[in-house]
Amino acid sequence: MNRSAWLIAAMGAACLSFCAVGISPCEYKTVESSLETLTLQGSFQWYEDPYADDRESLLHGVLNADYVRFVQSERFGYRLDGMSAVSWSTAGLGGEISFAGDVKSYWERDLFVIGALDVGATEGENLTVDLTTGLGWGRFQNVTSLAKAIRMQDALLDLLLLVAPLTDDVLKEMAQTIGDPALDDEARILRLEELLTKTGLLSDGALGAEGILELERILVETGDSRLCGWDLQARVGASWGSSGPVLSEAIVLMGNVAQVPDPVSQWKGSVRWISGFLPLERFGIDLTASYFRRLGEQWQLRLGYSFQADVGWSTRGEDVFEHRVWATGWLRLSSRLSLSCDGEIRYQTGDEELTRTILVRLDYDVF
């Protein structure tokens, strides 16, 4: 085929890629689904003031760790979420920690029985522990494999290595290969190359070095986990707080949702209500919404909003409301290391004005 013919074919492929609706990542279904991520974030600040008594000198550092593990099969599932933040300065050490875990046993379709444990503490004080059980409806799926398969297709189209988009069946086969725990990365690349060659859509009949490198780059990237699904929960149990009533009843109503509108974006939302048997006497509300999007191959953006209301729940007679808006931009330095800039605006009951924070830091995705 001559050069003009290849150009026409490439233009046609670009048009098909742009115009076709294509498969949605949330259409990916597996009998078993799992996800595990661990991210470390660190920042350090040092400032030496011009005064002899160092009254404005500053030495401050923060280390954050976020861990998520999610496992789900047809009849059983569990989820672990952990967050810790340790800060140090000339004034001493500080920090906070939170943990949430649940175990689900599915009955029929998406109906499940759930047991949950929530623990939170700030600088060794204000410790809270909630232990609840109840019923729920809904299910989540890890669709990272299909999202990566679609990204691989789009990258090969951009490089003119594919003359047309892949069929949905081929993309699903690629996703199964990417997510197969029995294969290592080398075996996955060989299998993906074989699948693509069989389609007959490769412009030169083979991927070549450039195509293989592109597949490897997308395959090994971390921090791109994608979840789809929703659930609703109603639980009852007990709550213990170090600064409130020693032990009280707890009723929890909760909803979670996650969607992947395209392979480079993810949005999540959750709302949680906790109270006693008299729901308007003492209660707490947590609402969170976030949006993540990959901007090209090196830049990423996350936006978020959270609202918390604590009406006598943690401390009887004390009402606290907090709004928080944040944005984070990442520049990928390698498959695991990135440079990020965080901006946050926060307002809490009792504040005289908005709190504004800008922080530049390094992020490392362990896995």
C-alpha positions in Angstrom: 0.0 0.0 0.0 1.4 3.4 -1.0 1.9 6.4 1.3 -1.3 8.2 0.2 -3.4 5.1 0.9 -1.9 4.8 4.4 -2.7 8.5 5.0 -6.3 8.0 4.0 -6.6 4.9 6.1 -5.1 6.8 9.1 -7.5 9.7 8.7 -10.4 7.2 8.5 -9.2 5.5 11.7 -9.1 8.9 13.5 -12.6 9.7 12.4 -13.9 6.3 13.6 -12.1 6.7 16.9 -13.7 10.2 17.4 -17.2 9.4 16.2 -17.8 6.0 17.5 -19.4 5.7 20.9 -17.4 2.6 21.8 -17.6 0.4 24.9 -17.8 2.0 28.3 -15.4 0.8 31.0 -18.3 0.2 33.3 -19.5 -2.5 31.0 -16.7 -4.7 32.2 -18.0 -7.5 34.4 -16.0 -10.3 36.2 -17.0 -13.0 38.7 -14.2 -11.8 41.0 -12.9 -8.3 41.3 -10.1 -6.9 43.4 -8.1 -3.7 43.9 -5.2 -2.7 46.1 -3.4 0.7 46.2 -0.9 2.3 48.6 0.2 5.9 48.1 2.8 7.8 50.1 3.0 11.6 50.1 5.6 13.7 51.8 6.4 17.4 52.1 9.1 19.3 54.0 9.5 23.0 54.7 12.4 24.9 56.3 12.6 28.6 56.8 15.4 30.5 58.7 14.2 33.9 59.8 16.5 37.0 60.1 16.1 37.2 63.9 18.7 36.1 66.4 16.0 34.4 68.6 14.6 32.5 65.6 11.1 33.5 66.6 9.7 33.1 63.1 11.9 30.2 62.0 10.0 27.2 60.7 10.8 23.6 60.4 7.8 21.4 59.3 7.2 18.1 57.6 4.3 15.9 56.8 4.1 12.3 55.7 0.7 10.9 54.5 -0.1 7.3 53.6 -3.4 6.1 52.0 -4.2 2.4 51.6 -7.2 0.8 49.9 -7.9 -2.9 49.4 -11.1 -4.1 47.8 -12.0 -7.7 47.1 -15.4 -9.0 45.8 -16.7 -12.3 44.4 -20.2 -13.5 43.6 -21.0 -14.3 47.3 -18.4 -12.5 49.4 -16.5 -9.2 49.6 -14.5 -7.0 51.9 -13.0 -3.5 51.8 -10.3 -1.9 53.8 -9.6 1.9 53.8 -6.8 3.4 55.9 -5.3 6.9 56.1 -2.6 8.2 58.3 -0.9 11.6 58.5 2.2 12.3 60.7 3.5 15.9 61.0 6.6 17.1 62.8 7.9 20.6 63.7 9.9 22.3 66.4 6.8 22.2 68.5 6.7 18.4 68.4 4.8 15.5 66.7 1.2 15.5 65.6 -1.0 13.4 63.4 -4.3 11.7 62.7 -5.4 8.3 61.6 -8.6 6.8 60.3 -9.6 3.3 59.3 -12.8 1.9 57.8 -13.4 -1.8 57.0 -16.4 -3.9 56.1 -17.2 -7.5 55.2 -20.1 -8.4 52.9 -22.0 -11.7 52.4 -24.2 -11.6 49.3 -27.5 -13.4 49.3 -29.4 -13.0 46.1 -28.1 -10.9 43.3 -26.8 -7.7 44.9 -28.5 -8.0 48.3 -25.9 -8.3 51.1 -25.4 -8.5 54.8 -22.6 -6.3 56.1 -20.5 -5.9 59.2 -18.4 -2.7 59.5 -15.8 -1.1 61.7 -14.8 2.6 61.6 -12.0 4.0 63.8 -10.7 7.6 63.9 -8.2 9.5 66.1 -6.5 12.9 66.1 -3.2 13.3 67.9 -4.1 10.5 70.3 -7.3 12.3 71.3 -10.9 12.4 70.1 -10.8 8.6 69.5 -14.0 7.2 68.0 -15.0 3.6 67.3 -18.2 2.5 65.5 -19.1 -1.1 65.2 -22.3 -1.8 63.1 -24.0 -4.5 61.1 -27.0 -4.4 58.7 -28.2 -4.9 55.1 -27.3 -3.3 51.8 -27.9 -3.4 48.1 -25.4 -2.8 45.3 -22.1 -3.9 44.0 -18.8 -2.5 42.7 -16.5 -3.7 40.0 -12.8 -2.9 39.3 -12.8 -1.9 35.7 -9.1 -0.7 35.5 -8.2 -3.5 33.0 -10.8 -2.4 30.4 -9.9 1.3 30.9 -6.2 0.4 30.2 -7.2 -1.7 27.2 -9.1 1.3 25.7 -6.2 3.6 26.4 -3.9 1.2 24.6 -6.2 1.2 21.6 -6.4 5.0 21.5 -2.6 5.3 21.9 -2.0 2.9 18.9 -4.5 4.9 16.8 -2.7 8.1 17.6 0.6 6.5 16.6 -1.1 5.3 13.3 -0.2 1.7 14.3 -3.9 0.8 14.1 -6.0 1.5 10.9 -9.4 1.3 12.8 -10.7 0.9 16.4 -10.8 -2.5 17.9 -14.1 -4.4 18.4 -15.6 -4.6 21.8 -14.9 -8.3 22.0 -11.2 -7.7 21.4 -11.0 -5.0 24.0 -12.7 -7.3 26.5 -10.1 -10.0 25.7 -7.3 -7.5 26.2 -8.9 -6.5 29.5 -9.0 -10.1 30.7 -5.3 -10.5 29.8 -4.4 -7.3 31.6 -6.3 -8.4 34.7 -5.2 -12.1 34.7 -3.3 -12.6 38.1 -1.6 -15.7 36.7 0.4 -13.7 34.1 3.4 -11.5 34.7 3.9 -8.3 32.7 6.1 -9.9 30.1 3.5 -12.7 29.4 0.7 -10.0 29.3 2.6 -8.0 26.6 3.1 -11.2 24.5 -0.5 -12.1 24.8 -1.7 -8.6 23.9 0.6 -8.5 20.9 -0.8 -11.8 19.7 -4.4 -10.6 20.1 -3.7 -7.4 18.2 -1.9 -9.2 15.4 -4.9 -11.5 14.9 -7.3 -8.6 14.3 -5.5 -7.7 11.0 -5.9 -4.0 11.9 -2.2 -3.3 12.5 -0.9 -0.9 9.8 2.3 -2.9 9.3 1.0 -6.3 10.3 2.9 -6.1 13.6 3.2 -3.8 16.5 6.9 -3.1 16.2 9.1 -1.7 19.0 7.2 1.6 19.2 3.9 -0.2 19.8 5.3 -2.6 22.3 6.8 0.2 24.3 3.5 2.0 24.4 1.7 -1.1 25.7 4.3 -1.5 28.4 4.1 2.1 29.5 0.3 1.9 30.0 0.4 -1.5 31.5 2.9 -0.7 34.3 1.4 2.7 35.2 0.1 2.9 38.8 -2.4 5.2 40.4 -5.0 4.7 37.6 -7.4 2.4 39.4 -11.0 2.6 38.2 -14.2 1.5 40.1 -17.8 1.4 38.8 -20.9 0.7 40.8 -23.0 1.8 43.7 -24.5 0.6 47.0 -26.9 1.6 49.7 -26.5 0.5 53.3 -28.5 0.6 56.5 -26.7 -0.5 59.7 -27.2 -0.5 63.4 -24.7 -1.0 66.3 -22.7 0.8 68.9 -20.4 3.9 69.0 -17.7 4.7 71.5 -16.1 8.2 71.7 -13.4 9.4 74.1 -14.8 12.9 74.2 -18.5 12.2 74.0 -20.7 9.6 75.7 -18.6 6.6 76.6 -21.0 4.2 74.7 -24.1 4.9 72.7 -26.3 3.3 70.0 -25.5 4.0 66.4 -27.7 4.0 63.3 -25.8 4.4 60.0 -27.4 5.2 56.6 -24.9 5.3 53.8 -24.7 5.5 50.0 -21.7 5.2 47.7 -21.4 5.6 43.9 -18.5 5.5 41.4 -18.6 5.9 37.7 -16.0 5.9 34.9 -17.5 7.9 32.0 -14.3 7.3 29.9 -11.0 5.5 30.4 -9.2 8.7 31.6 -11.6 9.9 34.2 -13.3 8.8 37.4 -15.8 10.4 39.7 -17.0 9.2 43.1 -19.5 10.3 45.7 -20.5 9.2 49.2 -22.9 10.3 51.9 -23.1 8.9 55.4 -25.5 9.6 58.3 -24.9 8.4 61.8 -27.1 9.0 64.8 -28.7 7.4 67.8 -32.3 6.3 68.1 -33.4 9.9 68.3 -32.0 11.0 65.0 -32.3 14.8 65.4 -30.9 15.0 68.9 -27.3 13.9 68.1 -26.1 13.1 64.6 -23.2 13.3 62.1 -23.2 13.8 58.3 -20.3 13.2 56.0 -20.7 14.0 52.3 -17.8 13.7 49.7 -17.6 14.1 45.9 -14.5 13.9 43.8 -13.5 14.0 40.1 -10.3 12.7 38.6 -9.1 13.2 35.0 -5.9 12.4 33.2 -4.8 15.3 31.0 -2.5 13.8 28.4 0.0 11.2 29.5 1.9 13.3 32.1 -0.7 15.6 33.7 -3.5 14.6 36.0 -6.2 16.6 37.8 -8.4 15.9 40.8 -11.2 18.1 42.2 -13.2 17.5 45.3 -15.7 18.8 47.8 -16.6 17.6 51.3 -19.1 18.6 53.9 -19.1 17.5 57.5 -21.7 18.2 60.2 -21.3 17.0 63.8 -24.3 18.0 65.8 -23.5 16.8 69.3 -22.3 13.4 68.1 -18.6 13.5 69.0 -19.0 16.0 71.9 -22.5 16.5 73.4 -23.6 20.1 73.2 -21.0 21.0 70.6 -22.0 21.6 66.9 -19.3 21.7 64.3 -19.8 22.3 60.5 -17.0 22.1 58.0 -16.8 22.8 54.2 -13.7 21.9 52.2 -12.9 22.3 48.5 -9.6 21.0 47.1 -7.8 20.6 43.8 -4.6 18.7 43.0 -2.6 18.7 39.8 0.1 16.0 39.1 3.0 15.9 36.8 4.1 12.3 36.2 7.9 12.0 36.5 7.9 8.2 36.1 5.4 5.4 36.2 5.2 5.6 40.0 6.7 9.0 41.0 4.9 12.3 40.5 5.2 16.0 41.5 1.9 17.4 42.7 0.5 20.8 43.7 -2.4 20.8 46.2 -4.7 23.7 46.8 -7.4 23.7 49.5 -10.0 26.1 50.9 -11.6 25.2 54.2 -14.1 26.8 56.5 -15.1 25.4 59.9 -17.4 26.6 62.7 -15.6 29.3 64.7 -13.2 30.3 62.0 -12.9 34.0 61.5 -12.1 33.6 57.8 -11.5 30.9 55.1 -8.3 28.8 55.5 -6.3 28.6 52.3 -3.4 26.2 51.7 -1.1 25.6 48.8 1.3 22.7 49.0 3.9 21.3 46.5 5.0 17.7 47.2 6.2 14.4 45.8 3.8 11.4 45.5 4.9 7.8 45.2 2.5 5.0 44.3 3.9 1.8 46.0 1.4 -0.4 44.1 
